[in-house]
Amino acid sequence: MQYLEVRKGRVEIIPMIDIMLFLLIFFIMITIHMIPDRGLPANMPGSSTAQPLPKPKVVLNLHGDGEVDLDGKAISLSALTATLHAHDPANTQVTIAASKNADIQALVKVMDACRAAGVTAIGLAAKAEAQS
């Protein structure tokens, strides 16, 4: 009688590691491309106490002449309020990138338009300055 040799099954770990690393890199690349990165170059004021903010959902650019841009397009304050109110205003984060020479009254009007829409998380963008 011939005895059959019983072989144990093996799990090859190296191909599994290769596949897991490939999937990890794939998901990282997809996630990076899903995050919107918007904004226009602005001459922003500096602050020695500037802190990084979480990625905002809405970025507004306020120019020196009082013009407001949303996603690179000029928008009126009433249209801004309607746009913000149409989305979930309670969970919307707005960051205002105002120019150095922007009028403070124009900045307050933009903030009022955001508050009128129901947005409570409003941040101001500033460049970090070196502390002396």
CORPE-V568666 format. One record per helix or strand of 2 or more residues. SS is the DSSP state (A for helix, B for strand). FROM is the first residue (numbers start at 0). LEN is the number of residues. If there is no record, write none. Layout:
ss->SS from->FROM len->LEN
ss->SS from->FROM len->LEN
This chain:
ss->A from->12 len->22
ss->B from->45 len->2
ss->B from->57 len->5
ss->B from->67 len->3
ss->B from->72 len->3
ss->A from->76 len->10
ss->A from->88 len->3
ss->B from->92 len->7
ss->A from->103 len->14
ss->B from->120 len->4
ss->B from->126 len->2
